Structures are given as C-alpha cells and as structure tokens.
Amino acid sequence: METLLTLEVRWFESGKIPKSIEEWFTQTCPGELSSPPEEREDYYFYTPGCECLNLKLRQGKLELKWRQSELGINSFGKAWQGRIERWLKWSYQESIPAHLIQALGTGDQPVVPIEKKRTQRHHQGVECELTQLKLDDDKFWWSLGFEMEETETHSKTHFEQIVSQFTDSYPQKTGFNLEHSHAYPSWLLEQVFEDQPEGGSNFLASK
C-alpha cells in the first residue's frame, strides 16, 4: 500500500478542450512535457453526499483519496481563482481480483466509467495535467489540475508560486474562476452521479 499527502487545485469545464488551450499547454507552459498523452478508463464509485472521499479503480488497481483539509480560496496570477485542498491518497499496488471488482460494482450505488486522455507537465515538483474526459453517455468534459506532494521543502507557498507561473503564461485575459474549481468527488456528485437512474448501474459486472 502506497500513501501520499498532496496539495491539489483543479478546474472543470464542459465540452472538448479548446485548441487554444491545448496549444498553450503543449507549447508555452513552464516545465517538462510528458509524451505521449496517456489514455485510460477509470471507474468511480458513488459516495453519496460526501465530497471528501474519492474511490476509484485505475487500471485494475484500487485508489482511495481522503480530503484532509480545505486551505481556502486562492488567487493565481491576475485572473485565476481556485480552492487548494490537502488530500491523503492510498494506492493498492496489486491488481484487484475480478470477483472483488464485480462485488464492488453491485448493489444500489452506481459506478461510472470515465475515459481519459491526459497530457502532463512537471515543473519544480508540481504536476500539471490537462485531461479530456468522456462519460459513458458521450458527454464530454475537460479538466486542468495541479498536484504536488507536500514535504518540508515543497510547501503550500511553493505550490502557489508554481501554479501562478503557469497562469502567467496563459494566453487569454480571463482565467479559470472559483465556480469551476472542484476536486473529482464534488464534480462527480454535481455533474455525473445526479444524472444516474435510481437504483444505480452495475457497469463493472459486465466488464
């Protein structure tokens, strides 16, 4: 079991990634660009009414994230606002047996598969990712997120400074606002799980 304490801030937008944003991320942003983009499908479990818990299957492995604290509203550069949060993440490094996966996906609570195409940059200990999201019903969203392992040398102040370096390179006058700043659990509850039929859906049992 791997455990990690991280600082994170993320924004979600509906639709497909605009070409101008994609060009900015791949050509102008600070740091080292990882290539090629990663494509995968993650399975998110419904945690009713709980924005501080994120449980998912990623490539057959179970990941659990628990929000330790909300660190307030932060401004980045001249036009960006978002919520920095501290998360504790556990990753079970062994593949989950098929019968357990099916057991997790049964019952009354929905499990939602989300296809992802993710491009990443790494800059001074901060990981930035631009991700295209596709839901099972062919709805598209995209996300820009920043994550950093919190250590004695990489503090919240360092995280804010690096995120601001990204925002300073942003080509548009308006940035990402507080209304669209979510972690995955709150976005899922607001935009994804609320549309699920009563009684849930067992997506995993059919896999």
N, C-alpha and C positions, 0 to 999 in steps of 0.2 A: 504494500500500500504506500503510495507516494502522497505526501502532504505539502501544500504550498500556500503561503499567505501572500495575497496580491492586492494591489490598488488598481481600480478599473474605472473607466468612464466610457460610455457608448451612446451612440445616436442611431435611431432607426428612421428610415424613410420608405414610403410605399413606391412600388414600381421597379423599374430596372435602373441600374447605375447610369447616370448621365455620362456621355462621352467626355465632357469637360472634366468631370470628377475623376474618371478613370485615367485620363491623360495626366492630370495633376498628380495623382498618386504614383503612377509608374515612372514619371519623368522629372518631377520637380521636388518632391518631398525630401526631407533630410533622411540620412541613414542608408542602410544597405537593403536593396530589394531582393526578396527571395523569389526564386523562379524554379519551375513553372508554378502557376496557381494550383492550389490543392482543391480537388473535387471529392466530395463525400456526402453521405446521407446520415444525419444524426436523428435519434429518436428521443423525444422529450416527453416526460411523464407529467401528468396533471397533478399539481399541488394546490388544491382549491383554497383560494383566499390567502395564499402565502407567497409574498414577493421576495422572501429572504432565502428561499430554498430552490435549488436547480438540480434536478436529477435527470440524467440522460445516458443513453448508450451511444458511444462513439467507436465505430469500427469494432463492434463486439465487446467493448470494454466499458465498465460502469464508471461514471464520474458523478460525484456529488459536490455541490458548492453551497456553502452556507454564509450568508452575509453577516459579518461581524459587527460592522458599524457603518452608518452614513456620515460622511465627512463634510456635508454641507454643499451649498451651491457655489460653483467656482466659475470665474470668467477666464477665458483663454484668449490672448490677443485682444483685438478691438471689438470683435463681433460674435464670439462664441460663448455659450454658457452651457454648463452641464453639471451633473451630480457625480462626485467622486465617491466610490464606495470601497470598503475593505472586505475582501472575501477570503474564506478559508476553503481550499479545494482538496478533496481526496480523489485519487485516481487508483482504481484497482487494476494493476498491470497485467493480470492474467485474463484471458478471454472467458466470458461468462458462458456456461454450458447452455445449449439450446433449450433444454427443458425449463431452465430458470428464466430465460428470456421470455418464453411463452407464458410462464406463470406471472411474470411482472406485467405482461400485456393483457391479462384477462381481468374480468371484473367490470365494475361500473364506471371506472375512470378512463378517459381517453388517453391514448398515446399517439403523438403526432410526429410523423416523419418530415424532416425538412432537408431538402437538398441544398448544398452549399458549394459555392465556388469562391475560394478565399485567396486573396493576394496579401502578402505580408511585407512589412518593413521592420528593421531592427535598428534602433538608434540609442546609444548610451544606456542600455539596459531596459529600454521601453520597446514593447512590441506593438506595432500598429497594424491593424488589419482592415481591409476593405472587402466586404463579403456580399455576394449576390445570394439571395435566399429565394427558394421556390417551395411553396407549400403544396400539399397533396392535391388540392383543388385548383392548381395552376395559378394561384395568386403569387405575385412577386413583391418582395421587399428587398431592401439593401441596408447594410449597416456599416458604420465606421466606428471602430473601437480601439481603445488604448489600454494596455495591461502591463504591469510591472511587478516583479517580485519585490516585496518590501523587505529591506535589510537595513543595517546600521548606516551604510553608505548611500543607499537608494531610498530616500525618504519621500514624504508627500511633496515637499518643496521641490525636490529634484523632478518628480513626476510632473508637477505643474509646469515647470520650466521647459521640459522636453515637449509636452503637448503643445505649449504655446509656440515653440519653434515650428511645429507642423502647421499651426493655424496661421502663422505669419507668412507662410509660403502659399497659402490658399489664394487662388486667383480671383475669387468673387468678393464683392463688397459685403454681402450678407453671409453670415456663417450659420452653424448649427445652433438651434435655440434650445432652451430648457424644456419646452413642451415635448420635444422628441428625444430627450435624454432618458434612456431606460437601460436597465440590465435585462438579460434574457427573460427571467421569470415574470417581471411586470409587463413586458411587451407581450409575452405569450398569453398571460391572463387577459390582457386587454384586447388583443387583436386576433388571437388564434383560438384559444380554448372557448371563448364566449360564443363562437360560431359552431361548436361541436354539437351534434344531436344529443338529446337527453339519453342517458344510459351509456354514453361513451362509445368508443370504437376500438376494436382489438386489431390494430394494424400489425402487431408483431406476430401474432399467432399464424398469420398467413404467410410469413416470410420463411 
